[in-house]
Amino acid sequence: MITAIREVRRAKGLTLEEVAQRCVPPTTAQTIGRLETGTRTVSVAWLNRIAAALGVDAAALVTLPERPSIPVAAAIDGNGAQAPRRAASVVAPSPDAGMVAVTVTGGIGDYRAGDEIWCERLTPDAFAHALNRDVLVPRPAGRFLFGRLIGREEGNAQGGGKLHLLPLGAGARQQVVADPAWIARAVRLVRALH
């Protein structure tokens, strides 16, 4: 199996040691290096451990022939743009199961017309993971609310509790939504530059 562990790790700006320490349970940088180079066989269990440590889906670590990649020409930081020290490429993002998208038809807040916001659906037990993030919340009659989740009150056995959202845009007032069945946390912004 050909993996893209090294490419994804480098794209995330992580060292072998950092990935090794993020694994559960932690491992050694040498082991991660061997898995990257193929000198050690990558099992499904290892693939899942490394994917969790990198914060990606395990499928993102498997290189398939038809999967497009783009060569990295430069890296940008506070000192400007520099050529990468080693050849690298980035892999086009792929959606996870259960994701939903929000399209921006008119600029509001940090978003511009034409943006796509990819969101990961969360069940009530995971709502706390979306605090201080932009979320999509379903409302009755096919309506939605999109804004920053700024607070959460615990629910009971029948519901997910109350969510406090700050809608996008200047002068927007906080809104409270009670017991939504799910929410979707914004995880990726796709923007075309013109």
NUGUMI-569052 format. One record per atom (N, C-alpha, C): x, y, z; residue in three letters. Coordinates in pm, whole numbers, plus 50000, padded with zeros to 5 digits. Layout:
! NUGUMI-569052
XYZALA...
***
This chain:
! NUGUMI-569052
500854988250000MET500005000050000MET500905012550000MET500595021749912ILE501315034349907ILE500575044349995ILE501305050350089THR500635059850179THR501125074050153THR500325083450201ALA500665097550191ALA500895103250331ALA501345094750422ILE501545099150560ILE502525110850565ILE503655109550499ARG504675120150501ARG504115133150443ARG503405132450330GLU502865144450268GLU501865151450358GLU500975143750419VAL499965149650507VAL500645155550631VAL501605148250688ARG502325153250807ARG503005166450776ARG503715166950664ARG504415179250627ARG503445190550598ARG502325187350532ALA501315197650503ALA500755203550632ALA500705195450737LYS500215200150868LYS501335207050947LYS502565206650896GLY503685213150964GLY504145205951089GLY503985192751093LEU504345184951212LEU505625176951189LEU506375175151296THR507575166751291THR507185152251319THR508105143051292LEU507875128951324LEU507595127351473LEU508355134351556GLU508195133551702GLU506815138351745GLU506345149351687GLU505025154751724GLU503915144951689GLU504005138551572VAL502985128751534VAL503065116651627VAL504285112351658ALA504475100851747ALA503835103451884ALA503995115551937GLN503435118852068GLN501925120352065GLN501375123951949ARG499925125551935ARG499215112151918ARG499955101551883CYS499345088351869CYS498845083552004CYS497785075452001VAL497245069752124VAL497335054652111VAL498155047952192PRO499145053552283PRO500325059352204PRO501105068052268PRO502245074252199PRO503225063552149PRO503955067052044THR504955058051987THR506245065951967THR507145060951885THR508415067951863THR508445074351725THR509265084651712ALA509445091351584ALA510005081451482ALA510875072351528GLN511475062451440GLN510405053451378GLN509415049451458THR508335041051408THR507525048451302THR507185060951329ILE506435068851232ILE507245070251103ILE508545072651114GLY509405073650997GLY509405060950914GLY509465049550981ARG509465036750910ARG508125034350840ARG507045038250905LEU505725036750843LEU505595046050721LEU506155057950731GLU506125067650620GLU506875062450498GLU508045056850522THR508915052750411THR508585038850358THR507735031450428GLY507375018150384GLY508325007350429GLY509305010750515THR510205000450567THR509504992050674THR508364996750720ARG507514989050810ARG506124988950749ARG505464977550748THR504134976150689THR503114984250767THR502284991350694VAL501234999550756VAL499954991450762VAL499554987650883SER498304980250901SER497154990250908SER495944985250902VAL494764993850915VAL494765000451053VAL495164993051155ALA495204998751290ALA496185010551296ALA497385008751236TRP498355019751234TRP497835031451154TRP497205028551042LEU496655039250958LEU495635047451037LEU494775040751112ASN493775047851194ASN494435055951305ASN495465050351371ARG496165057651479ARG496825070251426ARG497505068951312ILE498205080551256ILE497215090851204ILE496135086151142ALA495105095451093ALA494535103551209ALA494245097051321ALA493725104251439ALA494755114251490ALA496025110351491ALA497085119351537ALA497235131551446ALA496975129651317LEU497085140751221LEU495785148551207LEU494705143351264GLY493415150151255GLY492785149151117GLY492985137751049VAL492415135650917VAL491725122150913VAL490945119950810ASP490325107050787ASP491405097450736ASP491335084850773ALA492345075050730ALA492465074450578ALA491385076850507ALA491425076550360ALA492365087150304ALA492575097950379ALA493475108650333ALA494935104050333ALA495225093050400LEU496605088150409LEU496935077450306LEU495945073450228VAL496165063150127VAL496235070049991VAL497325067749920THR497505073649788THR496915064349684THR495935069249613LEU495335061649505LEU495735067949373LEU495915060149269PRO496385065649142PRO495505076849087PRO494195075849103GLU493305085849047GLU493105098049137GLU493715098149253ARG493545109149346ARG494465120649309ARG493905132249280PRO494755143349235PRO495585149249348PRO496795153149313SER497625160349409SER498245172149335SER498605182249410ILE499135194549354ILE500515196749412ILE501525199149328PRO502865201449383PRO502925214649459PRO503675214649569VAL503875226749648VAL505025234449585VAL504765246749544ALA505785255049481ALA506495263849583ALA505775267949688ALA506375277049788ALA505645275549920ALA506315279750026ALA505735280550159ALA505805295250202ALA504755299950265ILE504685314150304ILE504625315150455ILE505415324350510ASP505345327650652ASP505625342550668ASP505885346850789GLY506135360950817GLY507335366750744GLY508205358250696ASN509395362850623ASN509205362850472ASN508005359550425GLY507725359450282GLY507585345250229GLY507745343950097ALA507595330950030ALA508965324950002ALA509085312150034GLN510335304950009GLN510015291749939GLN510975286949861ALA510835273749800ALA510885263249910ALA510115252549898PRO510175241949999PRO511555235349998PRO512005230650116ARG513295224050126ARG513305210550056ARG512175203950054ARG512035191049986ARG510795191449898ARG510775183149796ALA509595182249710ALA508405177849794ALA507285184449773ALA506075181149849ALA504865183449759ALA503755177649800SER502505180049729SER501375179849831SER500255185749792VAL499065185449876VAL498005177449803VAL497175170749880VAL496135162349824VAL494825169949831VAL494055169249725ALA492765175949722ALA491895170549835ALA491135179349902PRO490295174750013PRO489175165649965PRO488805156350049SER487665147650019SER486705148350137SER485405148950108PRO484435150250217PRO484285137150294PRO484035138550423ASP483745127050508ASP482255123950497ASP481875111850530ALA480465108050530ALA479705116750630ALA478535120950594GLY477695128850684GLY477945143750681GLY478885148250599MET479155162650592MET478035169650516MET477835182350547VAL476905190850474VAL477655203550437VAL477145210650338ALA477815222850294ALA476865234750306ALA477455246350323VAL476725259050322VAL477365267250211VAL476565272450118THR477095281150015THR476765295450051THR477715304350029VAL477535318450063VAL477155325849935VAL475945331249933THR475465338349814THR475655353449826THR475885358249947GLY476155372349970GLY477095373750087GLY478125382250075GLY479125383550180GLY478515387350314GLY478975380450419ILE478545383450556ILE479625378650652ILE479935386750750GLY480985383150846GLY482305381150774GLY482975370050803ASP484255366750740ASP484085359750605ASP482865357350565TYR482615349550443TYR482275358650326TYR482665354250205ARG482445361750082ARG481505354049991ARG480815361249904ALA479945354649806ALA480785344749725ALA480255332849706GLY480965322349632GLY481685312449722GLY481835315649851ASP482495306349943ASP481645293849963ASP482305282849989GLU481655270450032GLU482185267350171GLU481295264650263ILE481685261150400ILE481305246450420ILE482315238050438TRP482065223850461TRP481895221850611TRP480825214950648CYS480485213150789CYS480345198450824CYS480805195150945GLU480705181450995GLU479535180851093GLU478625171451069ARG477445170151155ARG477825164451290ARG477225170151395LEU477465165551532LEU476145162251599LEU476155151751680THR474985148251760THR475055155851893THR473945156651966PRO473945164652090PRO475065161452188PRO475515149052196ASP476585145752290ASP477925151952250ASP478045156952128ALA479305162852081ALA479215177952061ALA478105184152101PHE477935198652081PHE479045206752146PHE479565202152259ALA480615209752329ALA481855211552242ALA482075202652146HIS483245203452058HIS483115214751955HIS481965221251952ALA481745231951855ALA481755245751920ALA482025246652049LEU482045259752116LEU483065269052050LEU482675281452031ASN483495291951968ASN483825288851822ASN482995281051758ARG483145277851615ARG481835281751545ARG481905283951415ASP480705286551337ASP479965273451316ASP478635273851334VAL477825261751322VAL476545264651244VAL476015254351183LEU474715254551117LEU473765246951208LEU472625253351242VAL471665247151333VAL470315246351262VAL469715234251253PRO468395233151190PRO467315239251279PRO466345245451215ARG465205251351284ARG463935245051227ARG462785247251287PRO461535241651233PRO461235247051093PRO460425239851019ALA459925243650887ALA461035245450784ALA462105237450795GLY463155237750695GLY464045250050698GLY464035257250806ARG464905269050820ARG466175265150893ARG467175274050887PHE468445271650955PHE468935284551017PHE469825283251114LEU470535294551173LEU472025291351160LEU472815301151113PHE474245299251100PHE474925310351179PHE475795306551271GLY476495316551351GLY477515309951442GLY478105318251529ARG479125313651622ARG478455308051746ARG478795295551783LEU478265289551905LEU479055295152022LEU478395303652102ILE479095310652211ILE478745305252349ILE477745296652358GLY477385291052487GLY476475279152471GLY476445271052577ARG475635258852572ARG475165255452713ARG473875252852726GLU473315248152853GLU472975233452837GLU473385225552934GLU473165211052927GLU471685207852914GLU471415197352837GLY470055192552822GLY469765181452920GLY468615175452902ASN468235164052986ASN468115151852896ASN467475141452944ALA467365129052867ALA466565131052738ALA465695140952734GLN464845143052617GLN465475151952511GLN466505159852542GLY467015169052441GLY468445173252464GLY468945180752368GLY470335184952368GLY470615197752443GLY469585203852505GLY469795216052580GLY469645228352493GLY470075239752547LYS469955252452476LYS471315256852424LYS471315261552301LEU472525266652240LEU472395281652222LEU473465288952254HIS473495303452238HIS474375306552118HIS473775312952018LEU474495315951894LEU474525330851869LEU475645335251813LEU475785349151770LEU475805348851617LEU474695352951554PRO474655352851407PRO475725361951348PRO476075359151224LEU477095366951156LEU476565380851124LEU477455390351106GLY477065403851067GLY477085413451184GLY477315425951151ALA477395436451254ALA476035438551319ALA476035440451450GLY474835443551525GLY473885432051546GLY474275419951512ALA473395408351529ALA473225405251677ALA472035401351714ARG471735398051854ARG471825382851875ARG472245379351996GLN472355365252033GLN470995358452016GLN471015346051969GLN469795338151957GLN469985325152033GLN468905320152089VAL468925307752166VAL468065297552092VAL468645285652072VAL467935274752007VAL467865263252106VAL466655258252128ALA466465247452225ALA466405233852156ALA467145224552209ASP467095210352173ASP467175207052024ASP468175212151951PRO468285207751811PRO468725193151806PRO468265186051705ALA468605171851690ALA470065170051650ALA470615179951580TRP472005179551536TRP472425193851505TRP473745195751495ILE474315208051443ILE475455204051351ILE475925213451271ALA477045210551182ALA478115221051205ALA479305216751246ARG480435225651277ARG481245228251150ARG481515241051121ALA482315244651005ALA483735239451024ALA484225231850924VAL485575226050935VAL486475229750818VAL485915234250706ARG486755237650591ARG486075248650510ARG486875258350469LEU486395269150384LEU487005267450246LEU486175267150143VAL486645266150006VAL486315279449939VAL487355286449896ARG487175299749839ARG487965300949710ARG487305305549607ALA487995308349481ALA488545322449487ALA489785324249444LEU490395337349440LEU490275342749299LEU489775354849287HIS489565360749154HIS490535371949131HIS
***
